[in-house]
Structure formats: structure tokens, C-alpha cells
Amino acid sequence: MTPRRWVEYTAAILAGNAIYFLVLYPDFPASLQHQPWRFDLGLAIDFLCCVVVYGVIRLGVAQARRMNEGR
């Protein structure tokens, strides 16, 4: 595990949580809102947001490497 990978994980978690709690959470019905200290559908959606952001980060890194190799 490299420090760069830890930075990517941390950025994905922070950005994913920001998307969930600042953008999605206020408009969700109570059944989709995460309740602290519970495993619920809101937690699954929050996790999915973090995974999607991490995927975008990894795709961006891969694209940047391909562009730099072509120089």
C-alpha cells in the first residue's frame, strides 16, 4: 500500500460523503437517509457514492498515465 493510494482512498471517502450528505441526503425520504450507528440503505448508498468517486479517480489516473506516455 503506497501513500499515494491512501491519498486516493481518503479523497474518495471525503468526496463521496460530501456528495451523499450535502447533495443527496436532504432530498431523500427518511427510509433512504442514513441513521448513525445503524446498517441501513442510506449507508449502502453512501458507500456506493464513495466507490463511484474512487472509480473516477482511478480512471483519471489511468488516463493521465496514458497521455504522459504518448509524449
C-alpha positions as CSV (number, residue, x, y, z in Angstrom):
1,M,0.0,0.0,0.0
2,T,1.5,3.2,-1.1
3,P,1.0,6.7,0.3
4,R,-0.5,7.8,-3.0
5,R,-3.1,5.0,-2.7
6,W,-4.0,6.2,0.8
7,V,-4.5,9.7,-0.5
8,E,-6.8,8.4,-3.2
9,Y,-8.8,6.4,-0.7
10,T,-9.1,9.4,1.6
11,A,-10.1,11.7,-1.2
12,A,-12.7,9.3,-2.4
13,I,-14.2,8.9,1.1
14,L,-14.3,12.6,1.7
15,A,-15.8,13.4,-1.7
16,G,-18.3,10.5,-1.6
17,N,-19.5,11.5,1.9
18,A,-19.8,15.2,0.8
19,I,-21.9,14.2,-2.2
20,Y,-24.1,12.0,-0.1
21,F,-24.6,14.2,2.9
22,L,-24.6,17.6,1.1
23,V,-26.3,16.8,-2.2
24,L,-28.4,13.7,-1.9
25,Y,-29.3,13.4,1.8
26,P,-31.5,16.5,2.2
27,D,-33.8,15.3,-0.7
28,F,-34.0,11.6,0.3
29,P,-37.0,10.2,2.2
30,A,-36.4,9.0,5.7
31,S,-36.1,5.4,4.6
32,L,-33.0,6.3,2.4
33,Q,-31.3,8.6,5.0
34,H,-28.5,7.1,7.0
35,Q,-29.1,6.9,10.7
36,P,-25.9,6.9,12.9
37,W,-24.7,3.6,14.3
38,R,-27.0,1.5,12.0
39,F,-26.6,-0.6,8.9
40,D,-29.3,0.7,6.6
41,L,-29.9,1.6,3.0
42,G,-28.5,5.1,3.5
43,L,-25.2,3.6,4.5
44,A,-25.2,1.5,1.3
45,I,-25.9,4.5,-0.9
46,D,-23.1,6.4,0.9
47,F,-20.7,3.6,0.3
48,L,-21.7,3.4,-3.4
49,C,-21.0,7.2,-3.7
50,C,-17.5,6.6,-2.3
51,V,-16.9,3.7,-4.7
52,V,-18.0,5.7,-7.7
53,V,-15.7,8.6,-6.7
54,Y,-12.8,6.2,-6.3
55,G,-13.5,4.7,-9.7
56,V,-13.4,8.2,-11.3
57,I,-10.1,8.9,-9.5
58,R,-8.6,5.7,-10.8
59,L,-9.8,6.3,-14.3
60,G,-8.4,9.8,-14.2
61,V,-5.0,8.5,-13.1
62,A,-5.0,5.8,-15.8
63,Q,-5.9,8.4,-18.4
64,A,-3.2,10.8,-17.2
65,R,-0.6,8.0,-17.4
66,R,-1.7,7.1,-21.0
67,M,-1.4,10.8,-22.0
68,N,2.0,11.1,-20.5
69,E,3.3,8.0,-22.2
70,G,2.4,9.4,-25.6
71,R,4.7,12.4,-25.2
